[in-house]
Amino acid sequence: MKLRALWGVGLCVVLLAGVGLWGQATTVPAGTPSKPDPNEAIKGIKLIEPFSDLSDLSDAQKIQIKEIHKKYREQIAQLEVKEKHEEMALLSDAQKKEIEEIEANKKAATHHATTATAATTSQP
């Protein structure tokens, strides 16, 4: 009986030591840069038509198309901001104020419509 208990204790010690060494071997030291996820930069970007309709696009092609789409969406957004800034520069102060009121009303109407839709769809 004592021999069996001794074997059990010995086995536990060996297992715990092995698990401890294995854990040390698999942990990444602090400060070590992790590999960047190639999909992280394009997260949330959808594959647009007609490319989404292709049946034989490779994963690499999908990623590259999404990266290109993202790059141009960012450039378009920057151009739209620049365009509005230049257009607003042409307006008088009264016209600028009117534009602000129009945009505020549109935003309020959109928010109201979204809230109303959410309220009607959540009721049984």
C-alpha positions as a Markdown table, in Angstrom:
| # | Residue | x | y | z |
|---|---|---|---|---|
| 1 | Met | 0.0 | 0.0 | 0.0 |
| 2 | Lys | 2.9 | 2.4 | 0.9 |
| 3 | Leu | 4.5 | 1.6 | -2.5 |
| 4 | Arg | 1.3 | 2.4 | -4.4 |
| 5 | Ala | 1.0 | 5.8 | -2.5 |
| 6 | Leu | 4.7 | 6.5 | -3.3 |
| 7 | Trp | 4.1 | 5.8 | -7.0 |
| 8 | Gly | 1.1 | 8.1 | -7.0 |
| 9 | Val | 3.0 | 10.9 | -5.4 |
| 10 | Gly | 5.9 | 10.4 | -7.8 |
| 11 | Leu | 3.6 | 10.4 | -10.8 |
| 12 | Cys | 1.9 | 13.6 | -9.6 |
| 13 | Val | 5.3 | 15.3 | -9.2 |
| 14 | Val | 6.4 | 14.3 | -12.7 |
| 15 | Leu | 3.1 | 15.4 | -14.3 |
| 16 | Leu | 3.2 | 18.8 | -12.5 |
| 17 | Ala | 6.8 | 19.3 | -13.5 |
| 18 | Gly | 6.1 | 18.4 | -17.1 |
| 19 | Val | 3.1 | 20.7 | -17.3 |
| 20 | Gly | 5.1 | 23.5 | -15.8 |
| 21 | Leu | 7.9 | 23.0 | -18.3 |
| 22 | Trp | 5.5 | 22.7 | -21.2 |
| 23 | Gly | 3.7 | 25.9 | -20.1 |
| 24 | Gln | 7.1 | 27.8 | -20.1 |
| 25 | Ala | 8.0 | 26.5 | -23.5 |
| 26 | Thr | 4.8 | 27.6 | -25.1 |
| 27 | Thr | 4.4 | 31.1 | -23.6 |
| 28 | Val | 5.7 | 34.1 | -25.6 |
| 29 | Pro | 8.0 | 36.3 | -23.7 |
| 30 | Ala | 6.6 | 39.8 | -22.8 |
| 31 | Gly | 7.6 | 42.4 | -25.4 |
| 32 | Thr | 7.8 | 39.9 | -28.2 |
| 33 | Pro | 5.8 | 41.4 | -31.1 |
| 34 | Ser | 3.0 | 39.1 | -32.2 |
| 35 | Lys | 2.4 | 38.3 | -35.9 |
| 36 | Pro | -0.1 | 40.8 | -37.3 |
| 37 | Asp | -3.3 | 39.3 | -38.5 |
| 38 | Pro | -3.6 | 40.0 | -42.2 |
| 39 | Asn | -7.3 | 40.1 | -41.9 |
| 40 | Glu | -7.3 | 42.7 | -39.1 |
| 41 | Ala | -6.8 | 45.6 | -41.5 |
| 42 | Ile | -9.8 | 44.6 | -43.6 |
| 43 | Lys | -12.2 | 43.6 | -40.8 |
| 44 | Gly | -15.7 | 44.8 | -41.6 |
| 45 | Ile | -14.9 | 45.3 | -45.3 |
| 46 | Lys | -17.2 | 43.3 | -47.5 |
| 47 | Leu | -16.2 | 41.7 | -50.8 |
| 48 | Ile | -18.1 | 43.8 | -53.3 |
| 49 | Glu | -19.9 | 42.8 | -56.5 |
| 50 | Pro | -19.0 | 41.5 | -59.0 |
| 51 | Phe | -16.1 | 40.0 | -57.1 |
| 52 | Ser | -18.4 | 38.5 | -54.5 |
| 53 | Asp | -20.2 | 36.6 | -57.2 |
| 54 | Leu | -17.0 | 34.8 | -58.4 |
| 55 | Ser | -16.9 | 31.1 | -57.4 |
| 56 | Asp | -13.2 | 30.5 | -57.6 |
| 57 | Leu | -11.6 | 33.5 | -55.8 |
| 58 | Ser | -8.7 | 32.4 | -53.6 |
| 59 | Asp | -8.4 | 33.7 | -50.1 |
| 60 | Ala | -5.4 | 35.8 | -51.1 |
| 61 | Gln | -7.3 | 37.4 | -53.9 |
| 62 | Lys | -10.2 | 38.2 | -51.6 |
| 63 | Ile | -7.9 | 39.8 | -49.1 |
| 64 | Gln | -6.2 | 41.9 | -51.8 |
| 65 | Ile | -9.5 | 43.0 | -53.3 |
| 66 | Lys | -10.7 | 44.0 | -49.8 |
| 67 | Glu | -7.5 | 46.0 | -49.2 |
| 68 | Ile | -7.8 | 47.8 | -52.5 |
| 69 | His | -11.5 | 48.6 | -51.8 |
| 70 | Lys | -10.6 | 49.9 | -48.3 |
| 71 | Lys | -7.8 | 52.1 | -49.6 |
| 72 | Tyr | -10.1 | 53.8 | -52.1 |
| 73 | Arg | -13.0 | 54.1 | -49.7 |
| 74 | Glu | -10.7 | 56.0 | -47.4 |
| 75 | Gln | -9.5 | 58.3 | -50.2 |
| 76 | Ile | -13.1 | 58.9 | -51.2 |
| 77 | Ala | -14.0 | 59.8 | -47.7 |
| 78 | Gln | -11.1 | 62.3 | -47.5 |
| 79 | Leu | -12.2 | 63.8 | -50.8 |
| 80 | Glu | -15.8 | 64.2 | -49.6 |
| 81 | Val | -14.6 | 66.1 | -46.5 |
| 82 | Lys | -12.3 | 68.3 | -48.7 |
| 83 | Glu | -15.2 | 68.9 | -51.1 |
| 84 | Lys | -17.6 | 70.0 | -48.3 |
| 85 | His | -15.0 | 72.2 | -46.8 |
| 86 | Glu | -14.4 | 74.0 | -50.1 |
| 87 | Glu | -18.2 | 74.3 | -50.8 |
| 88 | Met | -18.8 | 75.7 | -47.3 |
| 89 | Ala | -16.1 | 78.3 | -47.8 |
| 90 | Leu | -18.2 | 79.8 | -50.6 |
| 91 | Leu | -21.2 | 80.4 | -48.4 |
| 92 | Ser | -22.2 | 83.4 | -46.3 |
| 93 | Asp | -22.5 | 83.0 | -42.5 |
| 94 | Ala | -26.3 | 82.9 | -42.9 |
| 95 | Gln | -26.1 | 80.2 | -45.5 |
| 96 | Lys | -23.7 | 78.2 | -43.4 |
| 97 | Lys | -26.1 | 78.4 | -40.4 |
| 98 | Glu | -29.0 | 77.3 | -42.7 |
| 99 | Ile | -27.0 | 74.3 | -43.8 |
| 100 | Glu | -26.3 | 73.4 | -40.2 |
| 101 | Glu | -30.0 | 73.6 | -39.4 |
| 102 | Ile | -30.9 | 71.4 | -42.5 |
| 103 | Glu | -28.3 | 68.8 | -41.5 |
| 104 | Ala | -29.5 | 68.8 | -37.8 |
| 105 | Asn | -33.1 | 68.3 | -39.0 |
| 106 | Lys | -32.1 | 65.4 | -41.3 |
| 107 | Lys | -30.1 | 63.8 | -38.4 |
| 108 | Ala | -33.1 | 64.2 | -36.0 |
| 109 | Ala | -35.5 | 62.8 | -38.6 |
| 110 | Thr | -33.2 | 59.8 | -39.3 |
| 111 | His | -32.8 | 59.2 | -35.6 |
| 112 | His | -36.6 | 59.5 | -35.0 |
| 113 | Ala | -37.3 | 57.1 | -37.9 |
| 114 | Thr | -34.7 | 54.6 | -36.6 |
| 115 | Thr | -36.1 | 54.8 | -33.1 |
| 116 | Ala | -39.7 | 54.4 | -34.3 |
| 117 | Thr | -38.8 | 51.4 | -36.5 |
| 118 | Ala | -36.9 | 49.7 | -33.6 |
| 119 | Ala | -39.9 | 50.3 | -31.3 |
| 120 | Thr | -42.4 | 48.8 | -33.7 |
| 121 | Thr | -40.3 | 45.8 | -34.5 |
| 122 | Ser | -39.6 | 45.0 | -30.8 |
| 123 | Gln | -43.2 | 44.8 | -29.8 |
| 124 | Pro | -44.9 | 41.3 | -30.0 |
